[in-house]
């Protein structure tokens, strides 16, 4: 799904908040559970407005261009796909009222509801879905998530077309003609306004789950063609979900209001949802304590131990892995021994218990717990630990690897992470471990989340913080990250056998065959160590007791669609 980003506001307000945070008579405000704040607020007799925090400015509030949780949390309230998830995690009808699947699993026919509309009143049509999916696959769109539509017949071929750099009108005209031929072969077709026919390249057991993912959301065709940058400003924003974007103060705040054109509007109890863009976790938590926010995620790491027993504290599993990318195209990370040395020298238990402190589980594999292996238990538990920490082996491998690269010592390194107090503390811990255990000096560099993503895609880093939250509940949502030239293979790693096993798992409908292929591929990944897994996330957040209806799917942020505020 997604790049995992962890959670400025109006400058004057933020300054005032920080001043207040420092005026508690020398008391550490962040160490007190919110239930002990002693503040009694008058009941709000106005509209029901849920106040949330988002850790970063959205990169793109366009379903076809978004690529991180800082985008998806807002998109999930503003848009809806053919299907959606229930609070129990089951798939149910969304824009589509029902569907049929051919016996071979290749053809899916979805029938849209009769009463679905865009926030501007236009009807949502099957053509909008066809247009949106082809927009994502069009190489001119440069969508990083286009690969999620490679399941469609012809999707890979269309998106993989190499665009010419020539400005010659004749060459461009020829290129457009070739692109149109490829587009017409893509397996998504609006048979009429309410019928969408999809043809897959191969049977895909988790395809229905994908139809609830944001890259598969529709976009309003007429709006996109008339106003290509519609998604960058609230005044031109058009969506089809439970809420509509009505205000966007860039790098400060956003506001979603109830969409009166939503077919299921009677189930929507909130009048609005606001997002304060706050990078500092402690600031967000203090605002929560002061009643300025109703839900905060994530929570400052030093606060987590103080919340045990607090009724407003919630925690649960998260289908996500925290790791570090090693740029395999930069010497000496091209050497597997050097990569493994760095991984074996990290004390993960010390990080989760002494730094992260959110109940996370040390990661000795890529895929986190929570994904069923058919009827054969949990995929991660079945695979078990694929490596273990070993300082003596790490020192030995580092010396051998550097020697093979003609280097007497490790050069000065830099670890890139997106601005966040939690990421900083973990980076500092790893920095100290590599210094103490291997004698390696590594500097730390923090940048905005989108800058980090851009740097990673451009290969302009040595070591970078990575995180991935599953787009759907199948090991493949993690495993296909590291295929050769994959759009999120920021480590730049390549292994033919790994690619072969992933292809087998993608094209087989037999559960045992698929899972066996992915276990074998994951073992190769652990042996080659292009990344350094650190821990499997949990989902700790605080929520005001008078807020009901929030639910937390294993692979999504806390969902506010059906939330309510008791007066």
N, C-alpha and C positions, 0 to 999 in steps of 0.2 A: 504494500500500500504505500508502503510509504516510507519516506525518510522520517525518522523519528526525531522530532525537535522538542526539546524541553525548555516549557513555559518558563512611545515610552508612554506613557499616559500623557495628558496635557502637562506641560512643563511646570506651570504654576501649581497645579494640583499636586503633582508628584513631589515638588519641593515642600509643599505644606505638609503632605503625608509624612515625609521623612523627618520634618521638624517635630511633628507630633510623636512619631515613633521614638524620638530621642528625649521626650519629656515625661517619662513615666517614673520620675524620681529615682533614677539609677537602676530601675528594675528592667530585666531583659524581657521585653514584650513577647518575643518570639518563643519563649520557653513555656508560656502559659496556655493551656487548652482554651479554645474559644468559649467553651461553656463557662469558664471562670472569669470572663471579662468584666462581669458585674454591670454591664450596660443594659439598660432597659429602653428599647426603642418603641416609639408609638407605632401602632399598626398603620400600615400604608393603605389608605382608603381609595387610592387611585388605581390605575391599571396594574395588572399583574406583570411585572417586569423582572425577569431572571437575570442576575448580573454575574457574568463569568469573566475569566481572564484567559487571554491567548498570549503565549509567550513570544510570538514573533509577528511582524507584519506579514500578512498573506503574500505569497509569491505570485499566485495567479488564482483568482476566484472564477476560473473557467474549468469545467469538468475535463476538457480535453488537454489542458495545459498544466493543471495542478499536479504537484508531486510530493506533498508533505502533509503531515498532520496539522501544521499551522494553516493549511488551506482546507483540508478535508473536514475539520470540525465545524466549519461554517457552511461548507457545501452540503454536508449531510442534513442540515436544517433547511437549506434553501432549495434543494433539488430532490428529486426522487427518480429511481430507475424503474425498469419493468417490474422488479420485485423489491422487497424491503425485508428487514429483519424484525422479528418480534422481540420483546424483552427477554424471552426464553432462548433467543438465538435461532429460531426456526425461520425458514424462508416463507413469505406469504405474498400474495398479489400486491403490487404497487400500482404503477400506471397501467399494467396489464391486469385484466380481470381473470384470465385463464390462459392456458397454453397446451399444445400437444407436441409430443416428441416422436419422431419416426422410430421404427423398430431397430434400425441400425445406429441410432443415436446421433445421426449427422444432421438431421433437419428438425429445427425447432420453429413452431409457429405460435406467435404471441398475439392475443386479441386485446386491444386497448379498451379501457372503460369509455363509456359514452360521455361522461361528465368531467373529463379532465381538461384543465385550462392552464395557460401560462398566467403569470402574475399581471400581465397587461391585458388579459381577457382573450387572447388568441387561443384556439383549441390546440391541445397537444396532439400531434399526429404521428403516425408511423413514419412519415417522411422526415420528421424531426429527428427520430432515432437513427434512421439510415444516414441522414446528413451528418449528424454528430459523430457517428462511428467512422465514417469516411473522412471527416475532418481530422480526426485523431491519426488515422493511417496515412493521410496525405503527407509525403515527405516535406512539402513546403511549410507545414504547420510546425515541424520540428518538435513534436510531442515526445517527451522522455518516456511517457507511459504507453507509447504506441504498441510495444510488444505485448501488452495485455490483450490486444485484439488480434494477435497472430493466430488465435484459435479459429478465426473465420477463414473460410476458404478464400485464397487469394490475398489474404491480409499481409502476409510476409512479403510477397512479391511486390505488392503496391508500395508498402512502406520502405522497402529496400531499394527502390529505384534511385539511381544516382543522378542528382540534379546537375545540370550544366552550369558552369560559371560564366559562360558566354552571355553577352548582352545583345548578340545578333538576333534581330526580330525573327528571322527565318528559323534559326535554331531553337528559339524559344517556342515558336509556334509548333514546330515538330515535337518538341518535348511535351508540350501540353496535350498534343494528340496522343502520344504514347501513354501519358499519365491517365488520360480519359479511358483508354482501352483497359488499362490495369484496374482502374477504379470500377469499371462496369463488371469486372470479374469477381469483385469482392462479394463474399457470401452474406450480404444483408440487403434485403429488398422490401420496400413498402408495396404490398400487393394492392392496398387501398389505404384510405385514411386511418383505418383502425386495425389493419392486419400487417404484421411484420414477420417476414419469413427469413430465417437465418440458416445458412448452410456452413457447417464446420469442416475444417480440413481433416480433422480426425475426431473420433468420439472423445469427448472430454467429460469425465465424471463429475467435475466440480463447476461446470459451465453455469448452471442455474445460480450458484452462489455468486459468480462473477457479475451477473446481471444486476446485483444490488450494490456493486462497487462504483465509485464515483466516475471512473473513466468511461463507464457504460451509461452514464446519465445522458439525457437528450439535451440539445440546445435548440433554441428557437431559430429556425433556418432564416426566416425573413429578417430577424433582428441582427443575426450574425452577418448577413450579406449587406445590410444597410448601414450597420455601425460595427465594424470589425473589432473595435476596442470597447464594446459595450460592458465588458466585465471589469473595467478598471475604475468605474465611478457609479455610485449609488443611483444617480439620476438616470442612467441608461441601463441599469441592471434588470434583467428579466429572468425569472426562474419559475419552476413548476412545483416546488415543494410546499411544506407546511408554512414556511416563512418566506418573506421577501426582504431583500436588503434595501433599507431606506436611508441609511446614513453611513458614511465612511470617511472618517477623519484620518487620513493616512498616517501610519505610525503612532496613532493615538487611540482610536477606538472605532468600533463598528456597531451598528444596530440592525437587528432583524425584527420585523413586525409580522404579526399573523397575516397570512395570505388568505383573504376572503374568497379567492377563487379556487382554493384547494378543495378537492372533492370530499375529503374527510375532515373538514374544518371543525365539525362539531366535537371531535375528539381532542382538539387543540385547546388547551385551557389558558395558556399564556397569551398575553397581548403583545409581548415583545421580549427579545433576548438581546442583551448588550454584551459586548466583548471589550474589555479594557486591555490594550496591548502593553503588557508588563513583562520585561525581561527578567527583572529581579524577583526571585521567589519570595524572599523575606518581605519585600514591599507588598506583594500580592497577599501574602498571609496576614500581614498587619491590617491591610484593607478589609480582609475577611473578618478579622476580629472586631474591627470598627464598624461593621455592618455595611461596608461599601461594596462587598461582593458576597454572593450566596453560595458559590462553589469555587474551590481553588484546587487546581491540579497542574503541576505537581506541588508537593509540599517541601519546604526547606529540609534538608537532610538532618540538621541538628534539632529540628522540631519533632520529627517523627517519634523518637523515643518518649516524648512527653505526652503523646496522645493516646496511649494505651488506656482503654476503658472509657474514653470520651465518646458519647453517643453520636457526635457529629463526624467522627472519623470512620472512614470506610476503606477497605483494602481487598483486593482480589487478584486473580491471575491476569496476566496480560500476554497476549500472543506476540511477544517481541523479544529481540535479542540486542544487547549492548555489546559493541565490539570496536576494535581499532583496525582501520585499513592500513596495510603496508603497501606502499607503492612498488609493485613488483617490477616496474620498468626503470626504477632508480637504484643504482648500485649503492650498497650491497644487498638490497632487498630482493634482487634477482636470484639470490642464493637461498635455497630452501633451508640450509642449516642455520643461517643467520635469522631467518624468519622464525624458525622453531625455537631458537634460543631465546628470543624475546618473549615468546608465548610461555615457555616453560619457567621463566623467571618472574612471572606475575602471580602474586598470592591473592587469588580471587576471594577466598573466604574472608581474608582481612579487609578487602574492599567492601563486600556486601555487609559485613557485620560492624565494621568500624567507620566506614565512610558513607555508603549509600543508605544503610539502616532502614530499608523499607521492606524487609522480608524477602529480598531478591534471592535467587538461587544461583550459585556459581555455575558458569557455563563451560562445559568440556565437550561441547558439540555446537553445531550451528542452530538446529531446529529446537525450539523450546517445547516444554510440555504443553498438553492441552489439545493435541491433534489425534483423533482416533485412527488406528491402523486397521480400518475396516472393523471386523468383529474381534480383532486380536489385540485388544488393549491399546495403550498409548504409544505412539510412534517413538517419542524421545526416550521413554522408559525402556522400550524394547531395544533401542540402539545402545543405550547406556553411555558411559563416559568413553570418549574416543581418544583421549590423551590425559596425561596427568602432569602436575608440576614437578620439576626435578632440577634443582640448582646445579648439581654437579654435571648433569648432562647438558644443561644450558651453557655453562662455561666451556665445556668441551666442544660443543657444536659451534659456538661463536668463534672460538679460536680457529677451528678447522675451516669454517666458512669464510672468514676474513682472509685466511691464507690462500684459499682457492681463488679469491678475487684479487690477490696481490696486494693486500692491505695489511698493515701492521696493527692498526687499531680502527675502531669505529669513528667515522667522521662526526662532526658536530651535527646534531639532528634537530628537527623542529616537529612538535606535535600540534596539529591544528584542531581546534574545537570551536563550536559555536557558543557565543556568549551566554553563560548560564552558571550560577554559583555551584550547582551540583556537578556539572561537567568539569569545572575548574578543580574542585576538590579531588575528583577521581583522577584527573590528569596529573595533579600534583603527587598523588599516591603512587601512580605508575612511574612517574618521573623518578621518585625516590627509590622505588624498587629496582629499576634498571640501573640507577647509579650505584646503589649498595650491592646488588647481586652480580652485576656485569661490568661495573665501572664505566657505564655509558652516560655521557652528558647529553641531555635533550632539552631544548628550550620549548616553552609553551607559547602558543599564539592563538588568541581568541578573536573571532570575527562574527558578524551577523550570520544567521543561519543560511540565508540565500547566498551570501558570499561564499560560505563554506561549500555549499552544493556546487556552485559554479567552479570553484577552484578544484574540487574533486573531479568533476567531469572533464576539466581541462588537464588533469594530471599534474597540477601545480601544488604538490605537497609531498611530504615524505611519509609521515604518519598522520592519520586523521581519525577523529572520533566518528564512528558509524553507529547507526541504530536502525533496526527494521521492524516494523509492525506488520503482521500478516494481512495481506489484502483479502484473503479468503482462508477458510479452515482446511488446509491441505499442506503437507510438507513442501509442495512445489512452490508455494509463495515465497519460500526462503531459498530453495535449492536452485531455482533458475536465475537467481541473482548473479551467479558466478560462472555462467556459460561464457565461452569465448566471445568477446566484444559485446557482452550484455550491457544495456544502457546504465545499469546500476552496479556493474562490476568495476567499481572505482579503484580496486586494487590492481586492475590490469592483468589479472592472472589468466592463464589458458592451459587446459589439459584435455586432450582428445578423448581419453577414456571417460573423463567426467562428462563431457558433452554427449558421449554415446549413451551413457546410462540415463542422463536427463531426457534425451530424446525417447528412449524406451519407455520411461515413466510417463511421458507426455502423450504417447501414442497408443498405449495399451489400456484396455478397459478392464483388465484383470487386476484386482486389488493386490493379490499376492505378488504378481509380477512387477507392478508399479512400485510397491513398497520395498521390495528386494533391491530393485534398481536404484532407488534413492538412498537406501542404507549404504550400498556399495559406493555410490557417488560421494556421500558424506564422509566415508572413511578416507577416500582420496583427498578430500578437502582438508581433513584433519592431518593427514600425513604430509601434505604440501604446505599447509598453514599460510595461505595468502592473507588471512586476516587473523586477528587475535580475539577470540570470543572472551568476554569478561563476565557477563551475568545475564540471566533471564529476568526481564522486568516483572514487577508487580504494578498494581494500579492504586496507589494510596491517594485519597483525596478527602477533603472535608466538605460537608454539605449541611446547610442550616436545617434544623429539625422541622421547620414549617414548610420545607420544600419536599414534595412527593412526586412519584412517577419517574424519577431519574433511574435509568438502568445502564448497565455496563457490559456490552458484548465483549467477548474475550479479545477481539481484534479491533476494538474501537474505543475512542475516548468516551467518558460518561455521556450518555445520550439524553438530550433535553426536549426532544420532540413532544413527548406526552407528559412533561412535567407540569406541576401545579403548585401554587403558593397558597397555603392556608392562611386565612386572615384571622 
